[in-house]
Amino acid sequence: PYYVDINQNLFLEAYLHSSDPNLVLFLDTCVASPTPHNITTVTYDIIRNGCVRDSTYSPYYSPYKHIVRFKFNAFQFVRSSPLVYLRCELAVCRAYDYSSRCYQGCITRSKREASS
């Protein structure tokens, strides 16, 4: 566990352990949950499908393509445990493969029309 106060900046770094210099790391999704086992039902999106969902999220520059750095403000789920569990999903792509997920950025799904 990592202990922080509410609204304190939380800095994270993801690092790809590889000797291949032609790989790129991309933060696709990062969600928070009040429980470690059910990270899909009750979640808070920090970033989803490459789209920033939390206004306190901020990426940080990394001189290396295999390192992703970012921060957001720590928070607590209302009326629940003071613990918050993070789950982040990253994509690993070939550098300069502009058709890969790493170069697509934010992906928004189009909404379907509801029939009467």
C-alpha positions in Angstrom: 0.0 0.0 0.0 0.9 3.6 -0.6 -0.5 6.1 1.9 -1.5 9.6 0.7 -3.8 12.3 1.9 -7.0 13.3 0.1 -6.3 15.7 -2.8 -2.6 15.0 -2.6 -0.9 14.6 -6.0 -0.2 11.0 -6.7 2.6 10.4 -9.2 2.8 7.2 -11.2 5.2 5.7 -13.7 4.9 2.7 -15.9 8.1 1.2 -17.3 8.4 -1.4 -20.0 11.3 -3.8 -19.2 12.6 -4.6 -22.7 15.8 -4.4 -24.5 14.0 -3.5 -27.8 14.4 0.3 -28.3 11.7 0.3 -30.9 8.8 -0.3 -28.5 6.4 2.4 -27.4 4.2 2.3 -24.2 0.7 3.9 -24.2 -1.6 4.4 -21.2 -5.0 3.2 -22.5 -7.1 2.9 -19.4 -6.6 3.6 -15.7 -9.5 3.1 -13.2 -9.9 3.2 -9.5 -12.1 0.9 -7.4 -13.0 0.6 -3.7 -12.4 -3.1 -3.8 -9.4 -5.1 -5.1 -11.5 -8.0 -6.6 -14.3 -6.3 -8.4 -12.6 -3.6 -10.5 -15.3 -3.6 -13.2 -18.6 -2.8 -11.5 -17.9 0.1 -9.2 -15.1 2.2 -10.8 -14.0 5.7 -11.3 -12.3 6.4 -14.6 -9.1 8.4 -14.5 -8.4 7.6 -18.2 -10.5 5.3 -20.4 -9.7 4.3 -24.0 -7.0 6.9 -24.1 -9.5 9.7 -23.1 -8.9 11.7 -19.9 -11.9 11.4 -17.6 -10.4 13.0 -14.4 -9.7 16.7 -14.5 -6.8 16.3 -12.1 -5.0 13.9 -14.5 -1.9 15.2 -16.1 0.7 13.4 -18.2 4.4 14.1 -17.6 7.1 14.2 -20.1 9.4 11.2 -20.4 12.5 11.2 -22.6 12.0 7.5 -23.2 9.2 5.9 -25.3 9.1 2.9 -23.0 8.2 5.0 -19.9 4.8 6.6 -19.2 4.5 9.1 -16.4 1.3 10.8 -15.0 -0.3 12.2 -11.9 -3.8 12.7 -10.5 -5.2 13.9 -7.1 -5.8 11.2 -4.6 -9.5 10.7 -3.5 -11.7 8.4 -1.5 -14.9 6.7 -2.5 -17.9 8.1 -0.7 -19.3 6.0 2.2 -16.8 3.2 1.7 -13.4 2.0 2.6 -10.6 4.6 2.6 -8.7 2.3 0.3 -8.6 2.9 -3.4 -7.3 0.3 -5.8 -5.9 1.2 -9.2 -5.9 -0.9 -12.3 -4.2 0.4 -15.4 -4.1 -1.1 -18.9 -1.3 -0.2 -21.2 -0.5 -1.0 -24.9 2.9 -1.9 -26.2 3.4 -1.0 -29.9 6.2 -0.8 -32.4 7.6 2.7 -32.7 6.3 4.7 -35.7 3.5 2.1 -36.4 0.9 4.8 -36.8 -1.9 2.3 -37.3 -1.2 0.8 -33.8 -3.2 1.6 -30.7 -0.4 3.7 -29.3 -0.8 6.3 -32.0 -4.7 6.4 -32.1 -5.0 8.5 -28.9 -8.5 9.0 -27.4 -11.1 6.6 -28.9 -14.7 7.6 -28.4 -17.4 5.2 -29.3 -20.3 6.5 -31.3 -23.6 6.4 -29.6 -26.4 4.2 -31.1 -29.8 5.7 -31.8 -32.4 4.4 -29.4 -35.6 3.2 -31.2 -39.0 4.0 -29.7 
